[in-house]
Amino acid sequence: MASRVLWKGAISFGLVHIPVALHSATSESGIDFDWLDKRSMDPVGYKRINKRTGREITKENIVKGVEYEDGQYVVLTEDEIKSAYPKTTQTIEIESFVPNTDIPFVYLERPYYVAPINKGQKVYALLRDTLLKTQRVGVARVIIQTKQHLAVLVPSGPVLVLNLLRWGTDIRPLEELNLPPVGAKAAGLSEKELAMAKQLVDDMTGKWDPKQFSDSFKDDIMALVERKAKEGKLESVEQPEESEETESRSGAKIIDLTELLQRSLRKGGGDAAKAKATPKPKASAKTPARRKTAAKSASHASARRRAA
């Protein structure tokens, strides 16, 4: 299948803009179990259920609330929520460059391929090769579908990869874990144990080849599906029609690259990046409320995915 463009805009640093398009770098390969009504083989979708009464309620009777304390909620209107959305831009705004070993893997969330458009190949190649040569990555902000994301722009062979990052407040502190102390002596490890462990690692070391690994559960389920289909055990399901949403997106223009780089250096690109990277103070609710909200949002999103 041809790669579908998910977002169009530009990478921006200093006065340089690189028109690009985002393509998903991953695809869901797990088993998608659809819910069906066994009496009629009709698709079964997500319903809005009152958890206390068990009754279905209409969309008009639903409001959104944030739990501030146990059992105490603040109700927000749709207009109040919309006013808090970040202003939509079509820009991957690089705020700083950091060494490519500085960002721990635990922050990485979702990758996207970034490809040049609108004659942006030369300046795209310049940024990619400069990052490779300096062993740097670009820390950026990007807004996708009204949601603001922290991201890192990483060169990977011929392509730039935009990997969305988890916010620092979403990473649990290590202090919650009972971890052994760092260092062989502090952890009570002997030289013999270290030598044996190193030999075992050396014996099992090889080149990374993703084709060697597969989802055995998926393979077994699909083999079962194939067998039952060949036996004629098929049910006809008619899916309801869905409307397609289209979005108009604009590309970015490029002017002389050398001139942009010179102007960016004259304006002090490094100082500007540091100024942009300094977060503005915001009023916030209590920390427990934020944690509960994040946990509930993740739970609700998971429930919707299972029901979809």
Disulfide bonds with the S-S distance in Angstrom:
none
